[in-house]
């Protein structure tokens, strides 16, 4: 039998042997000391408690039947104190009755050996409970270390969340600034420019500059409109998810709004899907989201190509697929395509905040938007639009409520 006779501190394991019969006590001490243990004797219950209070041992061998204070009372008192509660106690008793064994375990004993005992059996029980004690101590230490790591990680996450909150607020303030504060002076600049171009409209040198001006004005005002929409969405949260809209009507209205851009880009649209049914969300915001997604695909499509919009009807949602051919999104932009601060550039011009606006609206409805590259060239955008509001009940389980 392989014995571990040293504790975690590298000292010899101490065993307190308690028995009012000197012969039994000497037998235990002689045998265990030869095996490498440090054995301290006690001949009474009160003496055992005194010895433990001076220096707690690693294990206690305790005689059950002693005068004045028996082993059951000694064990019970040890288990009452936090400082001695974890010390394993092995009872040694001349009584083999079931009620005596139950009494020992009810008092907090770890094991029970009957007299006359076999010294090898005592050694085996001692070794087994010392191993259990050491494993328990190692587990406790590991748990404390893990708790410390969890606490540290929690602090790091709290700090990260605080930084993200500050960043999000900064982003919101920035969007509010450009959407509200810049609009007034820009209208002044645009008004002055319009007057200047009108006054000198017959000047052939200004024709090209006028075109550049109109494109830049449109892009800037679109950016401001999207910034204002993002701040409105952030303020509303998911409030606009309280309504239900007919998807066929929204698709037609969105495509009508994008028709001018498609005609300018010489891009055609396949027949729209019908029978899509109702989806969750306010008509105005859903149309804004679909306009943004369709415009995005248009700007990645080549002239004379065709954009196809398909709908896959499911019980709880509709999956819209908007597919074009022409150009791919650079691989390093795919993961951040819908981020507010990404603002990817498409071959037909920058996208501004359009992808972010669409993603934010659909996400607040409980849906999802993804973009992927087509082969050989082109992009595909998929939008999952929910038909139901998903709420959580008191048990934390999700349930769908039909609108």
Secondary structure as UniProt FT lines:
FT   TURN            8..9
FT   STRAND          14..18
FT   HELIX           22..34
FT   TURN            35..36
FT   STRAND          38..42
FT   HELIX           45..54
FT   STRAND          59..63
FT   HELIX           71..80
FT   TURN            82..86
FT   STRAND          88..93
FT   HELIX           98..106
FT   TURN            107..108
FT   STRAND          111..114
FT   HELIX           119..176
FT   HELIX           177..181
FT   HELIX           182..199
FT   TURN            200..202
FT   HELIX           204..206
FT   HELIX           207..236
FT   TURN            237..238
FT   HELIX           239..242
FT   STRAND          244..246
FT   HELIX           247..264
FT   TURN            265..266
FT   STRAND          268..269
FT   STRAND          278..280
FT   HELIX           283..299
FT   TURN            303..304
FT   STRAND          306..313
FT   STRAND          317..323
FT   HELIX           331..334
FT   TURN            335..338
FT   TURN            340..342
FT   STRAND          345..346
FT   TURN            347..348
FT   STRAND          349..350
FT   TURN            352..353
FT   HELIX           354..364
FT   TURN            365..366
FT   STRAND          368..373
FT   STRAND          379..386
FT   STRAND          388..392
FT   TURN            394..395
FT   STRAND          398..402
//
